[in-house]
Amino acid sequence: MSPTPVPDAEPARADAPAGPFQTRAGAYALIVDGGRVLLSSWQGPEHLVWTLPGGGIELGESPEEACRREVWEETGHTAELTGLLGVTTGVIPAERRLRGEALPLLTVQVLYTARITGGVLRPEVGGSSTDARWFDLAGLDAVRTAPWVREALARAGAAA
C-alpha cells in the first residue's frame, strides 16, 4: 500500500520557520506518450486531485526503485526511468495535515521522466490512489492537478 500523496503542498518559502517539522520524500514519474500524460488520482480532504504516478520512498529504497514500484502499484504499468527532471519541495502547514499531526510537513518530490514497458492500465488496489488515466495534454487545464504536474511538464518541455 502506498503512503498518502501530498498534492496540496504549498511551495517552500525562504522565510518559513526553521522547525520543528516532519519530512516526506517521494518519487514521481512523468510519462508522456503521443500528446497524453499518465496520471493517478488521490481523494484529498476537499477534492479529487490528479498527480503523477508515484509516492513515498520507503526505508532502504532508492528514489528510482520507489518510482518504479509506485508506477506499478498506482497504474498497473511497468516503467523504465529515462531521466531525472529535478526535485521540488513544498510545505503543508500543521493545520492542513490530514490526520491532525501537530507539525508542518516538508515534502520533497524527486521527478523523473519515464516510459511504459508493459502492464495493463488499472487503478491501484488497496492503496491511497483511486484511479489511473491518460489525459490529453491539450485539455489538462480543465483537470485539478498537483502543483508538481505542471512543474514536471514545464521542465520536460511538454507543457500542457
N, C-alpha and C positions, 0 to 999 in steps of 0.2 A: 504494500500500500504506500502511496506517495505521500510525503509531507504536504501540508496545505500550502498552495502557492500564495504569493503576496502581490496580487495585481494592482492594488490601490496604493502602493507605497508612493510617498512624495519624494521628489528629488532631494538628495542630501544637500545640506546648506553648510557653508563655511562657518556660519555663526551658531550652529547647533551646539547644545550643551555637550560638554566633554564626557559625561557619563553619570551614573552607570547606565548601561544599556545591554541588550542582547543582540547577537548577530546571527544571521541565517544566510548561508551561501547556497546558491542553486546554479544549475547549468541548463541552458536552453538552446534549442536548435531552430534556426531559421531555414525552413525548407520551402523553396520556391521552385515551381515547375510549370512551365507553359503559361505564365501570367497568373498563376494561382499560388496561394500560400496556405500551408497546412497549419491549422490552429486547434487548440483544445480549449474547452470551456471549464470554468470554475464558478460555482454559485457562491458569490460573496454574501455578506450580511444584508446588502441592499439591492443588489442586481447581479445578473449573469455577466461575466467578463470572459472574453476570448483572449487567449495568451499563446505564446509559443509553447510547443510541447517541451516539457522539462520540469525540473523541480529540485528539491533539496539534495545536496551532496551528503551521502551517508559516511559515517566514520570509517576511515580506511579506504575510501573510494576516491579515485581521481575525478576531476571535473568531466573528463572525456567519458569515463565509464558511466558516471551518473547521467550524463546527457543521453548516451545510447540507451541505457536502461529505461530512463523516463520516457523517451520517444516510444519505445516498445510498449511500456505499460499504458501510456495515455492514448496511443493511436493504433496499436497492432502492427506497426511497421518496424522493420529493422532499418537502420540508417548508418551511413558512412559519414563521418565528420570530414568536411572538406576545407575548413578554415576557421580561424579564430577572428571574430569580429571585434571583440573587446570586452570590457567589463563596465557595467553600470551599477549605480548604487541608489538606494532610496531609504527613506525613514518612515516608519509607521509610528506615530505618537502613541503613547501608552493608552490614551483614552479611546483610540480607534482599534486597539487589538481585539481580535475576535473572542478570545477566551478570557478576557478580563485580566491579562497579565499586567503587572504593575510597572514594567519598564518599557521604554520605547524599543523598537526593533530596527536595527540597521540591516537592510537587505543588500546582498551582493549577488548580481546576476552575471555569470560568465556566458557570453553569447557566441555561438558557433554557427557557421553555415553547414548544411548537411544535404545529402541526397538519399532518397529512398532506395534500399537494396532488396526489399522483399516484404512479405507480410500482406495482410488484408486490413483495410481501414475498418476500425471498430472503436467504440468508446471504451474507456477504462472500466475494468470490472473490480468492484470493491475498493476503489480509491477515491481521491478527492476531486478528480476531473469528472465532468458529467457527459461530455460529448467530444467528438473529434470530427473535423470537417475541413474541406478545401474551400477557400474563399477567393473569388476573383479580386486581383489587386485593384482593378478599376473601381470596384464597389466597396472597398474596405472602409471608406469614410463613414458609411452607414452602420458600421459594426462597432460596438463598445469593446475596445481592446485595452490590454495592459499597456502602460507607458513604454515599456521596452520593445513592444512590437514595432512601433514607428521608428524608434531609435535603431533597431536592428535593420529594418528595411532601408533606412537612410544610409547607414554605414555600408550596406551591401550594394548601394546604388540601385535598389529595386523599389524606390518609393512608390507608395500607393497613390 
